[in-house]
Amino acid sequence: MDNIYRLKIQHHGSLFEAEGDKETVNEQFRAFQEMIRMSPPVAPPVQTLPAETKNPTDATAPNNSVPFNEQLLDKIMRLEAKVVSLTVRPKTVQDALLLLVYGQKILRQNELCSGGVLLAGLVNTGGYSPIDRVDRLLHNMGLAGDLIVTGEHRAKKYRLSNSGLAKVRQIAAELLATVA
């Protein structure tokens, strides 16, 4: 009984276990290797979202930020022709501009918007000191990483970056909490 060999191996979810004399164990192990080589690779299981979570922003945010639902934007902004304006004023003009770019994206399905449209939205919102040149503010927001600026001179267009999108959703959620 001194010649008993035991072999136990797990390979990508397949388990081989054998006990006996050396030749028998080796023979069974070669058969196991051939079987593994012949079988197609097994893909890991795909996780899906539950059916009731249609908008990933409706779920609880992982960083304990305020959850946000884009369908409630009409409570803090309105659309008139091509101009999106705010019905609730945020703390800073930069926050207002982020919200206006976001409103263009969601309410008008307009990824890129001009400075003129954003300036019209600020004027319609009201309450900010007279701003005649919004391009300088938007340029600084682009340097900060909140906006992506494309084009040159008067043909510049603005859209939200990923960090800007996260920031504006947080701002919008906070404003929605004050309205509701």
C-alpha positions as CSV (number, residue, x, y, z in Angstrom):
1,M,0.0,0.0,0.0
2,D,3.0,2.3,-0.1
3,N,2.6,2.9,-3.9
4,I,-0.7,4.8,-3.6
5,Y,-0.7,8.1,-5.4
6,R,-3.2,10.8,-5.0
7,L,-3.7,13.7,-7.4
8,K,-6.3,16.5,-7.1
9,I,-6.2,19.5,-9.6
10,Q,-8.8,22.2,-10.3
11,H,-8.4,23.9,-13.7
12,H,-10.9,26.7,-14.8
13,G,-13.8,25.2,-12.9
14,S,-13.0,21.5,-13.8
15,L,-11.9,19.3,-11.0
16,F,-9.6,16.2,-11.4
17,E,-9.2,13.8,-8.5
18,A,-7.6,10.4,-8.7
19,E,-6.1,7.8,-6.3
20,G,-4.3,4.6,-7.1
21,D,-1.0,3.3,-8.5
22,K,1.2,5.8,-10.3
23,E,0.5,4.4,-13.9
24,T,-3.3,4.5,-13.4
25,V,-3.3,8.0,-12.0
26,N,-1.1,9.3,-14.8
27,E,-3.3,7.6,-17.4
28,Q,-6.4,9.1,-16.0
29,F,-4.7,12.5,-15.8
30,R,-3.7,12.4,-19.5
31,A,-7.3,11.6,-20.3
32,F,-8.4,14.5,-18.2
33,Q,-5.9,16.8,-20.0
34,E,-7.2,15.7,-23.4
35,M,-10.8,16.3,-22.3
36,I,-9.9,19.8,-21.2
37,R,-8.0,20.5,-24.4
38,M,-11.0,19.4,-26.5
39,S,-13.7,21.2,-24.6
40,P,-14.5,24.8,-25.6
41,P,-13.5,27.5,-23.1
42,V,-16.2,28.4,-20.6
43,A,-17.1,32.0,-20.5
44,P,-17.7,33.6,-17.0
45,P,-21.3,34.2,-16.2
46,V,-22.6,37.7,-17.3
47,Q,-24.2,39.8,-14.7
48,T,-27.3,41.8,-15.7
49,L,-29.1,44.6,-14.1
50,P,-32.5,43.8,-12.6
51,A,-35.4,44.5,-14.9
52,E,-36.8,47.3,-12.8
53,T,-33.6,49.4,-13.0
54,K,-33.9,51.1,-16.5
55,N,-31.8,54.1,-15.8
56,P,-28.5,53.3,-14.0
57,T,-28.6,56.7,-12.3
58,D,-31.9,55.7,-10.6
59,A,-30.1,53.2,-8.4
60,T,-28.3,54.2,-5.3
61,A,-25.0,55.9,-6.2
62,P,-21.9,53.9,-5.1
63,N,-20.1,56.9,-3.6
64,N,-23.1,57.9,-1.4
65,S,-23.9,60.8,-3.6
66,V,-27.5,61.8,-4.2
67,P,-29.2,59.5,-6.7
68,F,-30.5,61.3,-9.8
69,N,-33.3,60.7,-12.3
70,E,-33.1,62.6,-15.6
71,Q,-36.8,62.5,-16.1
72,L,-37.2,65.1,-13.3
73,L,-35.2,67.8,-15.0
74,D,-38.4,69.7,-16.1
75,K,-38.7,70.7,-12.5
76,I,-35.5,72.8,-12.6
77,M,-35.3,73.8,-16.2
78,R,-37.4,74.6,-19.2
79,L,-37.0,74.5,-23.0
80,E,-38.2,77.3,-25.2
81,A,-37.4,76.9,-28.9
82,K,-33.6,76.2,-28.8
83,V,-32.9,77.8,-25.5
84,V,-32.8,75.9,-22.2
85,S,-33.2,78.1,-19.1
86,L,-33.2,77.3,-15.4
87,T,-36.2,77.7,-13.1
88,V,-34.0,77.3,-10.0
89,R,-30.7,79.2,-9.7
90,P,-27.6,77.3,-8.6
91,K,-24.9,78.9,-6.4
92,T,-22.5,79.9,-9.1
93,V,-22.6,80.9,-12.8
94,Q,-20.3,77.9,-13.6
95,D,-22.8,75.5,-12.1
96,A,-25.6,77.2,-14.1
97,L,-23.6,76.8,-17.3
98,L,-23.0,73.1,-16.6
99,L,-26.7,72.7,-16.0
100,L,-27.5,74.5,-19.3
101,V,-25.1,72.3,-21.3
102,Y,-26.7,69.2,-19.6
103,G,-30.2,70.5,-20.4
104,Q,-29.2,70.9,-24.0
105,K,-27.9,67.3,-24.0
106,I,-31.0,65.8,-22.3
107,L,-33.9,68.0,-23.4
108,R,-32.8,68.7,-26.9
109,Q,-30.6,65.6,-27.6
110,N,-27.9,68.2,-28.5
111,E,-24.4,67.0,-27.5
112,L,-22.6,70.1,-28.8
113,C,-24.0,73.6,-28.0
114,S,-22.7,77.0,-28.8
115,G,-21.8,79.8,-26.4
116,G,-24.6,82.0,-27.8
117,V,-27.3,79.4,-26.9
118,L,-25.8,79.1,-23.4
119,L,-25.7,82.9,-23.0
120,A,-29.3,83.1,-24.0
121,G,-30.1,80.5,-21.4
122,L,-28.3,82.5,-18.7
123,V,-30.1,85.7,-19.7
124,N,-33.5,83.8,-19.6
125,T,-32.6,82.4,-16.2
126,G,-31.8,85.8,-14.8
127,G,-30.3,86.8,-11.5
128,Y,-26.7,86.8,-12.6
129,S,-24.7,90.0,-13.0
130,P,-24.6,91.2,-16.6
131,I,-22.6,88.7,-18.6
132,D,-21.8,89.7,-22.1
133,R,-19.0,87.2,-22.8
134,V,-19.6,83.6,-21.7
135,D,-16.8,82.2,-23.8
136,R,-14.2,83.0,-21.2
137,L,-16.1,81.2,-18.4
138,L,-16.6,78.2,-20.7
139,H,-12.9,78.2,-21.6
140,N,-11.9,78.1,-18.0
141,M,-14.4,75.3,-17.3
142,G,-12.8,73.4,-20.2
143,L,-9.4,73.9,-18.6
144,A,-10.8,72.6,-15.3
145,G,-11.9,69.4,-17.1
146,D,-15.7,69.8,-16.8
147,L,-16.3,70.7,-20.5
148,I,-14.8,69.6,-23.8
149,V,-14.3,72.5,-26.1
150,T,-14.1,72.0,-29.9
151,G,-13.7,74.4,-32.7
152,E,-12.0,77.8,-33.0
153,H,-13.0,81.4,-32.5
154,R,-16.7,82.0,-33.0
155,A,-17.3,78.3,-34.1
156,K,-16.5,76.9,-30.7
157,K,-18.9,74.2,-29.4
158,Y,-19.1,72.8,-25.8
159,R,-20.1,69.5,-24.4
160,L,-19.7,67.8,-21.0
161,S,-16.8,65.6,-20.1
162,N,-17.2,62.5,-18.0
163,S,-16.2,64.3,-14.9
164,G,-18.4,67.3,-15.8
165,L,-21.3,64.9,-16.3
166,A,-20.9,63.4,-12.9
167,K,-20.6,66.9,-11.4
168,V,-23.7,68.3,-13.1
169,R,-25.8,65.3,-12.1
170,Q,-24.8,66.0,-8.5
171,I,-25.7,69.7,-8.8
172,A,-29.0,68.8,-10.5
173,A,-29.9,66.2,-7.8
174,E,-29.2,68.8,-5.1
175,L,-31.4,71.4,-6.8
176,L,-34.1,68.8,-7.3
177,A,-34.0,68.1,-3.6
178,T,-34.8,71.8,-2.8
179,V,-37.7,71.8,-5.3
180,A,-39.4,68.6,-4.3
